[in-house]
């Protein structure tokens, strides 16, 4: 499997998990939970990119990860949330 496909798969799984966590946060904190949920999604986006750098032994910058799956992560997170 190509590295780009692995990255896309990790971002999709992370998007679903973080989307569900955002849903739970929104239900617990109510209206102010929206800010926490958005912050949670952005933090996990950066953490996931750093994790994949180590896991796949890559030396790419964040912009590369953003263009190779970050948009999908945000889309999946928003749909799941």
C-alpha positions in Angstrom: 0.0 0.0 0.0 1.3 3.4 -0.9 2.2 5.8 1.9 -0.4 8.3 0.8 -3.1 5.7 1.1 -1.9 4.8 4.6 -2.0 8.4 5.7 -5.5 8.8 4.3 -6.7 5.7 6.2 -5.2 7.0 9.5 -6.8 10.4 8.9 -10.2 8.9 8.2 -10.1 6.7 11.4 -8.9 9.7 13.4 -11.6 11.9 12.0 -14.3 9.4 13.0 -12.9 9.0 16.5 -12.4 12.7 17.1 -15.8 13.5 15.6 -17.4 11.2 18.1 -15.4 12.8 21.0 -16.5 16.2 19.8 -20.1 15.0 19.9 -19.7 13.9 23.5 -18.0 17.2 24.5 -20.8 19.2 22.8 -23.4 17.2 24.8 -21.6 17.6 28.1 -20.7 21.3 27.9 -23.6 22.5 25.8 -23.2 25.6 23.6 -19.7 26.4 24.9 -18.6 22.9 24.0 -18.4 24.0 20.3 -15.2 25.8 21.0 -13.8 22.9 22.9 -14.8 20.5 20.1 -13.1 22.6 17.4 -10.0 23.0 19.5 -9.9 19.2 20.0 -10.2 18.6 16.3 -7.3 21.0 15.4 -5.1 19.6 18.2 -5.6 16.0 17.0 -4.9 17.1 13.4 -1.4 18.3 14.4 -0.8 15.3 16.8 -1.9 12.8 14.1 0.5 14.4 11.6 3.4 14.2 14.1 2.5 10.6 14.9 2.5 9.6 11.2 5.9 11.3 10.7 7.3 8.9 13.4 5.3 5.8 12.4 6.0 6.0 8.6 9.5 7.4 9.1 8.8 10.5 6.9 10.5 13.9 6.8 7.7 16.0 5.5 6.3 19.3 6.8 2.8 19.8 8.1 1.7 21.4 4.8 2.4 18.1 3.0 0.2 16.2 5.5 -2.5 18.8 5.2 -2.7 18.4 1.4 -2.5 14.6 1.6 -5.3 14.0 4.0 -5.9 16.9 6.3 -8.9 18.1 4.3 -10.4 14.6 4.5 -9.8 14.6 8.2 -11.7 17.8 8.7 -14.5 16.7 6.4 -14.9 13.3 8.2 -14.7 15.0 11.6 -17.4 17.5 10.7 -19.7 14.8 9.3 -19.2 12.6 12.3 -19.6 15.4 14.8 
